[in-house]
Amino acid sequence: MHSTSVRIDQQTHEELKLLAERLHTTVGNTVTLAVRSLRQDVLGAELSQDLRADERAWLDADLG
């Protein structure tokens, strides 16, 4: 797997190590899990917004 470095402050790194320990995984995998969780939160927030007028019109369109 290709990897890269990301600069984070020492406190965040310590928190990542503690989380990784609790999750019985690596720091890298913990970051992967955190990114996935954030992506799901953003998607959930987007899906909870009211539909726009054009989206409502599309959903209400007559298919026949």
Secondary structure, DSSP 4 states (H G I P E B T S, - for coil): ---------HHHHHHHHHHHHHHTS-HHHHHHHHHHHHHHHHHHHHHTSPPPHHHHHHHT----
